[in-house]
């Protein structure tokens, strides 16, 4: 469908006048033709991250201008290219990277500010214009929905384990919970030859974690000092790395579990962003606490080569139709998922 000026009109989910899930609405927008260096992507699938919930609620960036289109993860087909574009072609199947201008190296302030689904409109849309430099080709063996789960959670896990920490064969990794980043970290760690200790509040989920290859699992509700238990599982040495998604309420246990000289990769703050920090432990045991903000395009491309070579498949929990995005967000908020929550757009 086109508007009076001949521009394409597409359906999008947008936070319009106020923050909050109740103010997420299905709307129509007109899209200009792709400009120089840009391409039009007809989106086929998207996936949701906890960041999307925080964005919609106004907790992640309360000064973001309204309206905006949420979500950073999307896969689709290139349908139109702007002037000067040569790295992708019409008909290519591509995924958006989290920050379309972050190609390599460490993050800069502007890269973080330009993440999709925030100050730059996101992927809960039937089509989107994005810089061609901000796209990657996805592994051929993956479905659209599987590929859509990669841009945020998978790249975060891959970057944390490889470029920022160098996990290797024989190492022991501790992952918290069964969200997207933790499940991808488990899968990648197994691919790299490491052993994994995984925590969950559900014994059913612990069984599934074992089936995915976890070396040991701990129910953190039954065992509130799970950090000490993880330490004992390693014979008192400690784990080499922790994927820390809980934040304030779990960091103290991660510090008990980590070995001297180990790395705690701070991914999320699901239990809060402020609390007491054991600085003496960090100092005297030379522990590295490393923040991880997704990753760059080079990280994404390196990860995709590994996924393709091993024919690894993302773990997709549930797929919702585009018209049921609010239901998908409610499901994500419930914490019942095991792996990724995805949206089928086309």
Secondary structure, 3 states (H helix, E strand, C coil): CECCCCCEEEEEEEECCCCCHHHEEEEEEEECCCCCCEEEEEEEEEEECHHHHHHHHCCCCCCCCCCECCCCEEEEEEEEECCCCCCCCCCCEEEECCECCCCCCCCCHHHHHCEECCCECCCCECEEEEEHHHEEECCCCCCHHHHHCHHHHHHHHHHHHCCCCCCCCCCEEEEECCCHHHHHHHHHHHHHCCEEEEEECCHHHHHHHHHCCCCEEEECCCCCCHHHHHHHHCCCCCEEEEEECCCCCCHHHHHHHEEEEEEEEECCCCCCCCCCCCHHHHHHCCCEEEECCCCCHHHHHHHHHHHHHHCCCCCEEEEEEHHHHHHHHHHHHHCCCCCEEEEECC
